[in-house]
Amino acid sequence: MIKPEDIRITICNADHQTNLGGWSLGLPVGIALFHIPTKTYIECKKHRSQHKNKAEAFDELERLLGLAEISKLDQEGGLYD
């Protein structure tokens, strides 16, 4: 379980584009997550929806933290005991 106080969430812009009038078309839909205890940084700008990007970033963070836990257990020798 990831604690909310362990996460720093930043909203970032997707690729900026301008039209002929000079107006910026880039929307702030990208999400960046920083897991403070493990110093893990995840950024997702794949979808046009900020909610989908946030969900995918959290899924990736949970996957990476799970892999880190497995690696830690393996190094300690407790994974296959």
Beta strands, then each sheet from edge to edge (+ up, - down):
strand 1: 7-12
strand 2: 30-35
strand 3: 40-44
sheet 1: 1+ 2- 3+
end
